[in-house]
Structures are given as C-alpha cells and as structure tokens.
Amino acid sequence: MTRYMFMAVFLVLTAVVPVYAETEVFLNKEEQQILMHIARDTLSLYVNKQTLPNLDRYPVTPRLQKQCGVFVTLKHKKNKELRGCIGFIAGIKPLREAVRDCTVESATRDARFPAIHAGEDETVTIEISVLTSPEKISSINQIQVGKHGLIIKKGMHHGVLLPQVPVEWGWNRDEFLKAICQKAGLPEDAWKQGAELYIFTAQVFKETEL
C-alpha cells in the first residue's frame, strides 16, 4: 500500500480509553459553504502570509458552534492524490475553529508530506468530513463499507480511516480491516486479537461540489 491510502492523521488521543464527542451535527448547504470558505481562506492566508482569518467575519449558526469531530483533507487538483489530512476525532472546540485549525495542520504538519509552500495552495482542493460520535462494536458484521469509518485502538496504537477511503480504493470489508490495522502499526489481524474497533459516519463535502 502507498501512503496515499492512509487518508487521515488524528489529533485527539487518550492514554487508555478514547473520549468522543456526543454531539452529532448535520449541516445544510449554506453551513457547508461557510466552513469551506473558512478552510480556503485559512489555507491561503497561512501558507502565503502566516496569518489566520478572523472568524468573526463569517456567518455563524448554532450548528457551527457545536463541538464534534472533523477532518480536513487536501488533495492535488490534477491527480486527486492526497496532500494532507488531519482532524479531530473528538469535539474539543467549536466546529468553525476546528476546521480552521485542522486546515493549518493538514497543510503544514502532516508528517507524510512536506508543508504546502507559498503559492501551492492554488493547486490543491479541500474536502471536509464532519463526524458523528464513534460507536464501539462487538462484531465486524456491524461495519458497512461506504457508510462507516473505522477507528482501531490497542495499547498505544491507534488508527483511523474515513468512510470514503474504502470506496475510493475499492476495498471490501476484509481489506478495510486489514488497512486500518496497518494504519495503526498493528498486525493485519489485530482486530481478532483484542484490538478495539469503533465505527462512525461522516457528512463529507467537497470544495468542487459547493
């Protein structure tokens, strides 16, 4: 597998048991556009001027103030290959702030890639995934490819793959499980050996579709 398969790095980990947001948010198109404007402005300002946008400039709704998990994915416009993806599994700050901060992290601190440099922001497109609360599962039969993302945890090893990843790569459930284990640095069958599995869904929206 290439590094491009491993879509996400997540920032919120706990030492023993993950603590996840209880809030689930469904955004309308206007709210999606607001978040996308924040992400695009953040990307442009940060990589070119090392500044951040003032969030007071953007409309706010109660849902955009909710705390929930979110990931920002950056991809090359031409070949659609991954350029950066970092997010929060848990809701630790308002969604607007989380999108701004994840955009910076994805652009500059994803260890798999060099930081996006000045001017390069125009060559990438943005995708935002707003997560529901993860649910611990007892059977892999609960996993629906195309609907669920996966989180795996065993000891100090953690991994997450967003719901769109297996669809983009044409994986079945077994391949999805193998990939999440590899992402966490665990044996391919770690889910059979005591690793904890969680599922979640996500509202995914792309800059090119808004």
C-alpha positions in Angstrom: 0.0 0.0 0.0 1.1 3.5 -0.6 0.9 6.4 1.8 -1.9 7.8 -0.2 -4.2 5.1 1.0 -3.8 6.3 4.6 -6.1 9.2 4.5 -6.1 10.6 8.0 -4.0 11.5 11.0 -6.0 12.3 14.1 -5.0 14.7 16.8 -7.1 13.6 19.7 -5.9 10.5 21.6 -6.2 9.5 25.2 -4.0 7.2 27.2 -6.4 4.5 28.0 -9.9 4.9 26.6 -10.9 7.3 23.8 -13.2 10.1 24.8 -15.5 11.1 22.0 -18.0 13.9 21.3 -21.6 13.2 22.0 -22.8 15.8 19.5 -23.9 14.9 16.0 -24.2 17.7 13.5 -25.9 17.7 10.1 -25.1 20.8 8.1 -27.1 22.4 5.4 -25.5 23.7 2.2 -25.1 27.2 3.5 -23.3 26.0 6.6 -21.1 23.7 4.4 -20.2 26.7 2.3 -19.3 28.8 5.3 -16.9 26.1 6.6 -15.4 25.7 3.2 -14.8 29.4 2.9 -13.1 29.3 6.3 -10.9 26.4 5.2 -9.9 28.0 1.9 -9.2 31.4 3.4 -7.2 29.7 6.2 -5.1 27.8 3.7 -4.4 30.8 1.5 -3.6 33.2 4.4 -1.5 30.7 6.4 0.8 29.4 3.7 1.3 32.7 2.0 1.3 35.2 4.9 1.5 33.1 8.0 -1.7 34.6 9.4 -5.2 33.3 10.2 -8.6 34.6 9.2 -10.7 36.4 11.8 -13.7 34.0 12.3 -15.9 37.0 13.3 -16.0 37.8 9.6 -18.0 34.7 8.8 -21.7 33.9 9.5 -22.4 31.7 12.5 -25.2 29.3 13.3 -25.8 27.2 16.4 -24.6 24.1 14.5 -21.3 25.7 13.5 -20.7 26.4 17.2 -21.2 22.7 18.2 -18.2 20.6 19.2 -17.8 17.5 17.1 -15.1 15.6 15.3 -13.9 16.9 11.9 -11.2 16.2 9.4 -9.8 18.4 6.6 -8.4 16.6 3.6 -6.2 18.3 1.0 -5.8 16.7 -2.5 -3.9 17.7 -5.6 -6.4 19.2 -8.1 -4.8 17.4 -11.1 -4.3 13.8 -10.0 -6.5 13.8 -6.8 -3.7 12.3 -4.8 -3.6 13.1 -1.1 -1.6 16.1 0.0 -2.6 16.2 3.7 -5.3 15.1 6.1 -5.5 15.8 9.8 -8.5 16.0 12.1 -10.1 15.7 15.5 -12.0 12.5 16.4 -13.4 14.2 19.4 -15.2 17.5 19.6 -12.9 19.7 21.6 -13.7 23.1 20.1 -16.4 24.8 18.1 -16.7 23.4 14.6 -15.6 26.7 12.9 -12.4 26.8 15.0 -11.7 23.1 14.4 -12.0 23.5 10.6 -9.6 26.4 10.7 -7.1 24.6 12.9 -7.3 21.3 11.0 -6.7 23.2 7.7 -3.4 24.5 9.1 -2.4 21.1 10.5 -3.2 19.4 7.2 -1.3 21.9 5.2 1.8 22.1 7.3 2.1 19.3 9.8 1.1 16.1 8.2 4.3 14.2 8.6 3.8 12.2 5.5 4.3 15.2 3.3 6.3 18.4 3.1 4.5 21.5 4.2 2.5 23.3 1.5 4.5 26.2 0.3 3.5 29.7 -0.8 1.5 29.6 -4.0 0.9 25.9 -3.8 -2.4 26.4 -2.1 -4.0 27.1 -5.5 -3.0 23.6 -6.7 -5.0 21.7 -4.0 -8.6 21.2 -3.4 -10.3 20.8 0.0 -12.7 18.2 1.4 -14.3 18.4 4.9 -15.6 15.5 6.9 -17.9 16.2 9.9 -18.0 13.1 12.1 -20.7 11.5 14.2 -19.9 10.0 17.5 -17.9 6.8 17.2 -19.5 3.6 18.5 -17.6 0.7 19.8 -18.6 -2.5 18.1 -18.5 -6.2 19.1 -18.8 -7.7 15.6 -17.3 -6.8 12.3 -20.7 -7.6 10.8 -21.7 -4.1 12.1 -19.3 -2.5 9.6 -20.9 -1.2 6.4 -18.4 -0.3 3.8 -19.3 3.0 2.2 -21.1 4.2 5.3 -18.8 3.7 8.2 -15.3 4.9 9.0 -13.1 2.9 11.3 -11.1 3.5 14.4 -8.8 0.9 15.9 -7.1 1.0 19.3 -4.8 -1.4 21.1 -2.4 -0.2 23.7 -0.6 2.8 22.4 -1.5 2.0 18.8 -4.3 4.0 17.2 -5.6 4.4 13.6 -8.5 6.0 11.8 -9.8 5.7 8.2 -12.6 7.9 7.0 -15.7 6.3 5.4 -14.8 7.5 1.9 -11.4 5.7 1.9 -12.6 2.1 1.2 -14.9 3.4 -1.5 -12.1 5.3 -3.2 -9.8 2.3 -3.2 -12.4 -0.3 -3.9 -11.9 -2.2 -0.7 -14.2 -4.9 0.7 -14.7 -5.2 4.5 -11.8 -7.6 5.0 -9.4 -5.2 3.1 -10.8 -2.3 5.1 -10.0 -4.1 8.3 -6.5 -5.0 7.1 -5.8 -1.4 6.1 -6.9 0.0 9.5 -4.7 -2.4 11.3 -1.7 -1.4 9.1 -2.5 2.3 9.6 -2.2 1.8 13.4 1.0 -0.1 13.0 -0.6 -3.3 14.2 -0.7 -6.9 12.7 -3.2 -7.2 9.9 -5.5 -9.4 12.1 -5.2 -7.3 15.2 -9.0 -6.9 15.3 -9.1 -10.6 16.1 -6.5 -10.2 18.9 -8.1 -7.8 21.3 -7.9 -4.5 19.5 -11.0 -2.3 20.0 -12.9 -1.3 16.9 -15.2 1.8 16.6 -17.4 2.8 13.7 -18.6 6.3 12.8 -20.3 8.1 9.9 -19.4 11.4 8.3 -21.0 14.2 6.4 -18.5 14.7 3.6 -18.5 17.8 1.3 -16.0 18.9 -1.3 -14.9 22.3 -2.4 -15.5 21.3 -6.1 -19.2 20.5 -5.4 -20.3 23.6 -3.4 
